[in-house]
Amino acid sequence: MQQTPNSSWIQAGTLEAIQENGHKLIHGGIAVFYHEEQVYAVDNRCPHLGFPLHMGSLCEGILTCHWHHARFDVCSGGTLDPWADDVPSYEVKIENGIVWVNPQPKQTSSAERYKLRLREGLEQNLGLVIAKAVVGLVEAGVPAADITQIGIEFGTVYGRGWNSGLTILTAMANVLPKLDKAGTILALYQGLLHVARNSSGAPARHLLKPLPGDDVPFERLTEWYRNCIEVRDTQGAERVLLTAIRQGASLEQLSEMMLIAATDHFYLDGGHTFDFHNKALEAIDLIGEAHAEQTLTALVPLLANPTRSEELHQWQSPVNLVAPLKEAFAQLESLPLVESYTDISAADEKKIVDQLLSDEPLETVHLVTEVLKAGANPSQLAQLVTLAAAERIVRFHTQNDFSDWISVLHTFTYSHAVHKRLRRSTHPLLLRAIYHGVIRIYLDRFLNIPAAPRPDGSIVPAVDTAKPERLLQMMDLRQQVNEAARWTAGYLHAGGDPDVILNTLGHALLREDAEFHSFQMYEAAVSEYERWATRQDDFAARAGETMLLAATRYLAAHAPTPREQSHIARIATRLYRGERLFEEA
């Protein structure tokens, strides 16, 4: 192999020799082909999974890889199979019977090209294409918010409204600061893949027009929106919402308008309605308010026919829980808007959590009302409700039916969403959402009978904090719920770095073909842990530990799985690095 003087072109050999053999491999992994009296050069690695293209076949200008039969135009490198990606092609020239190849490909793998491939992968619902694009974008240093934006834009335009895929993507974008690079790639890939799956086959969603007037008071629009939702008129609700946006309502005003309507009835759709609203608002925080119209209107279809929990038997019998809540709500409407709230003491925090976990729902409702009337910070109270919900998961006994994990999970993630929104808004009508979580904690009480013992104090094992991978090894086996929780408790009691355990739990989630609720569990636990970690007292330390134990137990209960998605992401990473997958035994 030689180079021409003062040139980077590579000598591939004589034209006669290449004609005789039909192809030749040269420096840099380039394959040179003689076909139909022309010479062509392409990257020898099939862009699908890296198989050597010189071992394929070339017929009528089409180069076919024999591993998965991906087909390429040998001249341009363009693929006939969208799942395979284009193969890089190279300029060729012949001088004095010698074939020269420019080692710089005609096409460059720029960040914009990876963004284009990501959009194509989403459109075609192609997991490996999405994974390759994510790896390329992360390695190119593209901000995660830009990658997330592509997914949210696509999912809100082509989906059937806000869905679990968009919730997963937003949740994973939220936890990226707690993950290493491999975890970041997995988190973005898993989120984007679920967006693609939820949007597959859906037509584009076209927005309605706002109302023609531009002088309707926001308070009137809020009432119109609530009325439309009450009668399940989603088209009217969308037009009112778009009118409010076009008139310049702030994101906080819009969130209050929508969430007040979402809490006019109890615990809609098992808590998903409120949680999805919170995630859509967080998505706008991530990608900017310019996307408010497409994102917020995607929530309206959720309110077309949700389950209203006050209509369910368990909310009315054997104890009527609806009437006392309505009485409490009447008192909330008269609460004044205050500039500052009173912090709840650590001693009172424990009493409140103990009461929330009791089997005395009417007394609990009364206590919550009195705490709010006394001027307590609603977001702090919501944080305690979330803590109590996490305790239900920590105490969840594995003798329960496996599907009951979802019941305690829903209560926890719903309460977390309420906590997040009340940190931004404390409108009196939004406080109703706290009570809905309170009642769900009460209804979950039998899932703690018998209660799983909390792994703390003297019963935790000795843990080597330098080997956090031990937790992952445990989760390679089934039925390691209590064992994994004891390990996490032992790690924390041994002084292990919480950031390490958060990253490890992230990988415990992301290496699995996890179902929707596992993503919710991890993100909510991380967020709640971070809030408690801002305090330096015994109650906060125990509360933070509760969040990590809850996440550990839930993830261990749902592992292992086939792990196809993490395998695909690993393949995409190795292909990006140029590793030779086909040579492995």
C-alpha positions in Angstrom: 0.0 0.0 0.0 1.5 3.3 -1.1 0.4 6.9 -1.2 1.0 9.3 -4.0 3.4 12.1 -3.3 1.8 15.1 -1.5 -1.5 13.3 -1.4 -3.5 11.3 1.1 -5.0 9.0 -1.5 -4.2 5.3 -1.0 -3.0 3.0 -3.7 -5.2 0.0 -4.0 -3.1 -1.9 -6.5 -3.2 -2.3 -10.3 -6.4 -2.3 -12.2 -5.4 -5.6 -13.8 -5.1 -7.3 -10.4 -8.4 -6.0 -9.1 -10.1 -7.0 -12.4 -8.7 -10.5 -12.0 -9.9 -11.0 -8.3 -13.1 -8.9 -8.5 -12.3 -7.1 -5.2 -9.5 -6.1 -2.9 -9.2 -5.0 0.8 -7.0 -2.0 1.4 -5.9 0.0 4.4 -8.6 1.4 6.7 -11.1 -1.4 6.1 -12.1 -0.3 2.6 -13.3 -2.8 0.0 -12.5 -2.0 -3.7 -14.7 -3.8 -6.2 -14.4 -4.2 -10.0 -17.9 -4.4 -11.5 -19.3 -3.7 -14.9 -16.0 -2.3 -16.1 -16.0 0.3 -13.2 -14.1 0.4 -9.9 -16.0 1.2 -6.7 -14.9 1.6 -3.1 -17.0 1.2 0.1 -16.4 0.6 3.8 -16.0 -3.1 4.2 -18.1 -3.2 7.4 -21.8 -3.7 6.7 -23.4 -0.8 8.6 -26.1 -3.1 9.9 -24.0 -5.4 12.1 -20.5 -5.1 10.8 -20.2 -8.2 8.6 -17.4 -8.0 5.9 -19.0 -6.8 2.7 -16.2 -8.4 0.6 -17.7 -11.7 1.5 -21.1 -10.6 0.0 -22.2 -10.7 -3.6 -22.3 -7.9 -6.2 -24.9 -8.2 -9.0 -26.4 -5.5 -11.2 -24.9 -2.7 -9.1 -26.3 -4.1 -5.9 -23.9 -5.2 -3.2 -25.6 -7.7 -0.8 -24.3 -8.6 2.7 -24.8 -12.3 3.2 -25.3 -12.1 7.0 -28.7 -10.4 7.0 -29.1 -9.7 3.3 -28.8 -5.9 3.5 -28.5 -4.4 0.0 -26.4 -1.4 -1.1 -25.9 0.6 -4.2 -22.2 0.0 -4.7 -21.7 3.4 -6.3 -23.3 5.7 -3.7 -23.4 3.3 -0.7 -27.1 4.0 -0.3 -29.1 1.1 1.2 -32.3 -0.4 -0.2 -33.2 -1.5 3.4 -33.8 1.4 5.8 -32.9 -0.8 8.8 -29.4 -1.2 7.6 -28.1 2.4 7.2 -26.1 3.6 4.2 -22.5 2.3 3.8 -19.8 4.9 3.4 -18.5 5.1 -0.1 -15.2 6.5 -1.4 -13.9 8.4 -4.5 -11.8 6.3 -6.8 -9.4 7.3 -9.7 -7.2 5.4 -12.0 -3.8 6.7 -13.2 -1.4 4.8 -15.4 -3.2 1.5 -14.6 -3.0 2.1 -10.8 -6.2 2.4 -8.7 -6.2 5.1 -6.0 -8.8 5.6 -3.3 -9.5 8.7 -1.3 -9.7 7.5 2.3 -12.2 10.3 3.3 -15.7 9.0 2.7 -18.1 10.9 0.5 -20.6 11.1 3.3 -19.6 12.3 6.8 -21.2 11.1 10.0 -22.1 14.5 11.4 -24.4 15.3 14.3 -27.1 16.4 11.8 -26.9 13.1 10.0 -27.4 11.2 13.3 -30.4 13.4 14.1 -31.8 12.6 10.7 -31.3 8.9 11.3 -32.9 9.2 14.7 -36.0 10.7 13.1 -36.0 8.0 10.5 -35.7 5.3 13.2 -38.6 6.8 15.1 -40.7 6.9 12.0 -40.0 3.3 11.0 -39.9 2.0 14.6 -36.4 0.5 14.1 -34.7 -0.2 17.4 -31.2 -0.7 16.1 -31.3 2.5 14.0 -32.5 4.5 17.0 -29.7 2.9 19.1 -27.0 3.8 16.6 -28.2 7.3 16.3 -28.2 7.8 20.1 -24.7 6.4 20.4 -23.5 8.8 17.6 -25.2 11.8 19.1 -24.0 11.2 22.6 -20.4 10.5 21.4 -20.6 13.7 19.3 -21.4 15.7 22.5 -25.0 16.7 21.4 -26.8 17.9 24.5 -29.3 15.3 25.9 -32.1 18.0 25.8 -31.6 18.2 22.0 -31.9 14.4 21.7 -34.9 14.3 24.0 -36.6 17.1 22.0 -36.5 15.1 18.8 -38.4 12.3 20.6 -41.0 14.5 22.3 -41.7 16.4 19.0 -42.2 13.1 17.2 -44.3 11.5 19.9 -46.6 14.4 20.3 -47.2 14.9 16.6 -47.5 11.2 15.6 -48.7 9.6 18.7 -52.3 9.2 19.9 -51.8 11.8 22.6 -49.5 11.8 25.6 -48.5 8.2 26.4 -46.3 5.9 28.4 -43.5 6.2 25.8 -43.3 10.0 26.2 -43.5 9.6 30.0 -40.5 7.1 29.9 -38.4 9.4 27.7 -39.1 12.4 30.0 -38.4 10.4 33.1 -35.1 9.1 31.7 -34.1 12.6 30.6 -34.6 13.7 34.2 -32.3 11.0 35.7 -29.4 11.5 33.2 -27.3 13.4 35.8 -27.2 10.2 37.9 -26.0 7.9 35.2 -22.6 7.3 33.5 -22.2 7.5 29.8 -23.3 3.9 29.2 -26.3 4.5 31.3 -27.0 7.8 29.5 -27.0 5.9 26.1 -29.3 3.2 27.5 -31.7 5.7 29.1 -32.1 7.8 26.0 -32.4 4.7 23.8 -35.0 3.0 25.9 -37.1 6.2 26.1 -36.9 6.9 22.4 -37.7 3.3 21.6 -40.8 3.4 23.7 -41.9 6.6 21.9 -41.5 4.9 18.6 -43.5 1.9 19.7 -46.3 4.0 21.1 -46.4 6.1 17.9 -46.1 3.2 15.4 -48.8 3.3 12.8 -50.5 6.4 14.2 -51.4 9.3 11.8 -50.2 12.8 12.4 -52.2 14.7 15.0 -53.5 18.0 13.7 -54.3 20.7 16.2 -57.6 22.5 16.2 -57.8 26.3 16.0 -58.1 28.5 19.0 -61.2 30.6 19.5 -61.2 33.8 17.4 -61.5 36.2 20.3 -58.4 37.4 22.1 -59.9 39.1 25.1 -61.4 36.3 27.2 -60.2 36.5 30.8 -58.1 33.6 31.8 -60.4 32.9 34.8 -63.3 32.4 32.3 -61.1 30.2 30.1 -60.3 28.1 33.2 -64.0 27.5 33.9 -64.7 26.7 30.2 -61.9 24.2 30.2 -63.2 22.5 33.4 -66.7 22.4 32.0 -65.5 20.8 28.8 -63.6 18.2 30.8 -66.5 17.5 33.0 -68.7 16.5 30.1 -65.7 14.7 28.3 -65.7 17.3 25.5 -62.1 17.0 24.4 -62.4 19.1 21.3 -63.9 22.0 23.1 -61.2 21.6 25.8 -58.5 21.7 23.2 -59.8 24.9 21.6 -60.0 26.6 25.0 -56.5 25.4 25.9 -55.0 26.7 22.6 -56.8 30.0 23.2 -55.2 30.4 26.6 -51.8 29.6 25.1 -52.2 32.1 22.2 -53.3 34.8 24.7 -50.0 34.4 26.5 -50.9 32.5 29.6 -47.8 31.4 31.5 -46.9 27.8 31.8 -47.8 27.8 35.5 -51.2 29.3 34.7 -51.8 26.6 32.1 -50.6 23.8 34.5 -53.1 25.0 37.1 -55.9 25.2 34.6 -55.3 21.7 33.4 -54.6 20.1 36.8 -57.6 21.7 38.5 -59.7 20.0 35.8 -57.8 16.8 36.3 -58.5 16.8 40.1 -62.2 17.7 39.8 -62.7 14.0 40.0 -60.8 11.5 42.2 -57.5 9.7 41.2 -58.3 9.5 37.5 -57.2 6.3 35.8 -55.3 5.0 38.7 -53.2 8.1 39.0 -51.8 8.0 35.5 -53.7 11.1 34.4 -52.1 13.4 37.0 -48.7 11.7 36.5 -48.8 12.2 32.7 -49.7 15.8 33.1 -46.7 16.3 35.4 -44.4 14.6 32.9 -45.6 16.7 30.0 -45.0 19.8 32.0 -41.5 18.6 32.9 -40.9 17.8 29.2 -41.7 21.5 28.4 -39.2 22.5 31.0 -36.6 20.3 29.2 -37.3 21.4 25.6 -38.7 24.9 26.0 -42.1 26.6 26.1 -42.1 27.0 22.3 -43.4 23.4 22.3 -46.3 24.1 24.7 -49.1 23.8 22.1 -48.2 20.4 20.7 -47.2 19.0 24.1 -50.1 20.2 26.3 -52.8 19.4 23.8 -51.5 15.8 23.7 -52.8 15.5 27.3 -56.4 16.4 26.4 -57.3 12.9 25.0 -56.5 11.4 28.4 -59.6 13.1 29.8 -62.0 11.7 27.2 -63.1 8.7 29.3 -60.9 8.2 32.4 -61.9 6.0 35.4 -63.2 8.3 38.2 -62.3 6.7 41.4 -65.2 8.2 43.4 -67.4 5.9 41.4 -65.6 2.8 42.5 -67.0 0.5 45.2 -63.8 0.5 47.3 -63.9 4.3 47.7 -67.5 4.1 49.0 -67.8 0.8 50.9 -67.4 -0.4 53.6 -66.2 3.1 54.6 -67.6 6.0 52.6 -64.4 7.9 51.8 -66.0 10.2 49.2 -68.2 12.3 51.5 -65.5 13.2 54.0 -63.2 14.2 51.2 -65.8 16.5 49.7 -66.3 18.1 53.1 -62.5 18.7 53.4 -62.4 20.1 49.9 -65.1 22.7 50.8 -62.8 23.9 53.6 -59.8 24.1 51.2 -61.6 26.5 48.9 -61.6 29.1 51.7 -57.9 28.8 52.4 -56.1 32.1 51.8 -53.2 32.3 49.4 -50.1 33.0 51.5 -46.7 34.3 50.7 -44.9 31.8 53.0 -45.7 28.6 54.8 -44.7 27.0 58.1 -42.3 24.1 58.0 -43.5 20.9 59.6 -41.1 19.8 62.3 -39.3 16.5 62.1 -41.3 15.2 65.1 -44.6 16.1 63.4 -43.4 14.6 60.1 -43.1 11.2 61.8 -46.5 11.5 63.4 -48.1 12.4 60.0 -46.4 9.5 58.2 -47.5 7.1 61.0 -51.0 8.3 60.6 -50.9 8.0 56.9 -50.0 4.4 57.2 -52.7 3.7 59.8 -56.1 2.0 59.2 -58.0 5.1 60.3 -58.8 7.0 57.1 -61.3 9.5 58.5 -58.8 10.5 61.2 -56.1 10.9 58.6 -58.3 13.1 56.4 -59.0 15.3 59.4 -55.3 15.5 60.3 -54.3 16.5 56.8 -57.0 19.2 56.7 -55.9 20.6 60.1 -52.2 20.6 59.0 -53.1 22.6 55.9 -55.4 25.0 57.7 -52.5 25.6 60.2 -50.4 27.0 57.3 -48.1 24.0 56.6 -46.3 24.0 53.4 -48.4 21.9 51.0 -45.4 20.6 49.1 -43.8 19.4 52.3 -47.1 17.6 53.2 -47.1 16.1 49.7 -43.5 14.9 50.2 -44.6 13.1 53.4 -47.5 11.4 51.5 -45.0 10.2 48.9 -42.7 8.9 51.7 -45.7 6.9 53.2 -46.4 5.5 49.7 -42.8 4.4 49.4 -43.0 2.7 52.8 -45.8 0.6 51.4 -43.4 -0.7 48.8 -40.7 -1.3 51.3 -43.2 -3.3 53.4 -44.8 -5.1 50.5 -44.6 -8.8 51.2 -43.7 -11.1 48.4 -46.5 -13.4 49.4 -48.9 -10.9 47.7 -50.0 -11.5 44.2 -47.3 -10.3 41.8 -49.7 -8.0 40.0 -50.2 -6.1 43.3 -46.8 -4.5 42.9 -48.5 -2.2 40.4 -51.0 -1.0 43.0 -48.4 0.3 45.5 -46.3 1.6 42.5 -49.2 3.7 41.2 -49.8 5.3 44.6 -46.1 6.1 44.9 -45.6 7.6 41.4 -48.9 9.5 41.7 -47.9 11.0 45.0 -44.5 11.9 43.6 -46.1 13.7 40.7 -48.3 15.7 43.2 -45.3 16.6 45.2 -43.5 17.9 42.1 -46.4 20.0 41.0 -47.1 21.5 44.5 -43.5 22.7 44.6 -44.5 25.0 41.7 -48.1 25.8 42.5 -50.2 25.7 45.7 -53.6 26.7 44.3 -56.2 25.6 46.9 -58.0 23.3 44.4 -54.8 21.5 43.6 -54.5 20.4 47.2 -57.3 18.0 46.5 -54.7 15.8 44.8 -52.9 15.3 48.2 -56.1 13.7 49.6 -56.4 11.3 46.6 -53.0 10.0 47.4 -53.8 9.7 51.1 -56.8 7.5 50.4 -54.8 5.3 48.0 -52.2 4.7 50.8 -55.1 3.6 53.0 -56.5 1.3 50.4 -53.1 -0.3 49.9 -52.8 -1.2 53.6 -53.7 -4.9 53.2 -50.7 -5.3 50.9 -48.5 -4.8 54.0 -50.2 -7.6 55.9 -48.0 -9.4 56.7 -45.4 -6.6 56.3 -42.0 -7.4 54.9 -39.3 -6.5 57.6 -37.3 -3.4 56.9 -33.6 -4.3 56.4 -31.9 -1.9 58.8 -30.0 -1.8 62.0 -28.3 -5.1 63.1 -29.8 -7.3 60.4 -28.0 -5.8 57.4 -25.2 -7.8 55.9 -21.5 -6.7 55.6 -21.1 -5.1 52.2 -18.0 -4.3 50.2 -18.8 -0.8 49.0 -16.1 -1.1 46.4 -18.2 -3.7 44.5 -21.6 -2.2 43.7 -21.9 -4.7 40.8 -22.8 -7.3 43.5 -26.3 -5.8 43.4 -26.5 -6.4 39.7 -25.3 -10.0 40.2 -28.1 -10.6 42.7 -30.7 -9.3 40.2 -29.4 -11.9 37.6 -31.5 -14.3 39.7 -35.3 -14.3 40.4 -36.9 -13.8 43.7 -34.1 -11.7 45.2 -36.4 -8.9 46.4 -35.5 -9.1 50.1 -31.8 -10.1 49.5 -31.3 -7.1 47.2 -32.9 -4.8 49.7 -30.7 -6.0 52.5 -27.6 -5.5 50.3 -28.7 -1.9 49.6 -29.3 -1.2 53.3 -25.9 -2.7 54.1 -24.2 -0.6 51.4 -25.7 2.6 52.9 -24.9 1.6 56.5 -21.3 0.9 55.5 -21.0 4.4 54.2 -21.3 3.7 50.5 -21.6 6.6 48.0 -25.3 7.2 47.3 -24.4 8.4 43.8 -22.9 5.0 43.0 -25.9 3.2 44.2 -28.2 5.5 42.1 -26.1 4.7 39.0 -26.1 1.0 39.8 -29.9 1.0 40.3 -30.2 2.8 37.0 -28.3 0.1 35.2 -30.4 -2.5 37.0 -33.4 -0.9 35.3 -31.9 -0.1 31.9 -30.3 -3.4 31.2 -33.7 -5.0 31.4 -36.6 -5.1 28.9 -38.4 -3.2 31.6 -42.1 -2.5 31.6 -43.4 1.1 31.9 -43.9 1.2 35.7 -40.3 0.2 36.4 -39.1 3.4 34.6 -41.6 5.4 36.7 -40.4 3.7 39.9 -36.7 4.5 39.4 -37.2 8.2 38.3 -39.6 9.0 41.2 -37.3 7.3 43.7 -34.2 9.2 42.4 -36.1 12.6 42.5 -37.5 12.0 46.0 -34.1 10.8 47.3 -32.5 14.0 46.0 -35.1 16.1 47.9 -34.4 14.4 51.2 -30.7 14.5 50.7 -30.8 18.3 50.9 -31.4 17.9 54.7 -29.0 16.8 57.3 -31.2 15.1 60.0 -32.1 11.6 61.1 -35.6 11.7 59.7 -34.4 12.8 56.3 -31.7 10.2 56.2 -34.2 7.4 56.9 -36.6 8.8 54.3 -33.8 8.9 51.7 -33.0 5.3 52.5 -36.7 4.4 52.2 -36.6 5.7 48.6 -33.6 3.6 47.7 -35.0 0.5 49.4 -38.3 0.9 47.6 -36.6 1.2 44.2 -34.3 -1.8 44.9 -37.2 -4.0 45.9 -39.4 -3.1 43.0 -36.6 -3.5 40.4 -35.5 -6.8 41.9 -39.1 -8.1 41.7 -39.2 -7.4 38.0 -35.8 -8.9 37.0 -34.3 -10.6 35.1 -35.9 -10.2 31.7 -34.6 -11.3 28.2 -32.5 -8.0 28.1 -32.9 -7.6 24.3 -32.8 -3.8 24.4 -29.6 -3.5 26.3 -28.1 -6.0 23.9 -29.1 -3.9 21.0 -27.6 -0.8 22.6 -24.4 -2.7 23.3 -24.2 -3.7 19.6 -24.7 -0.1 18.5 -21.9 1.1 20.8 -19.5 -1.6 19.6 -20.3 -0.9 15.9 -19.6 2.8 16.6 -16.2 1.8 18.0 -15.4 -0.3 15.0 -15.3 -3.6 16.9 -15.6 -6.8 14.8 -18.7 -8.6 16.1 -18.7 -11.3 13.4 -15.3 -12.7 14.5 -16.5 -13.7 18.0 -17.1 -17.4 18.6 
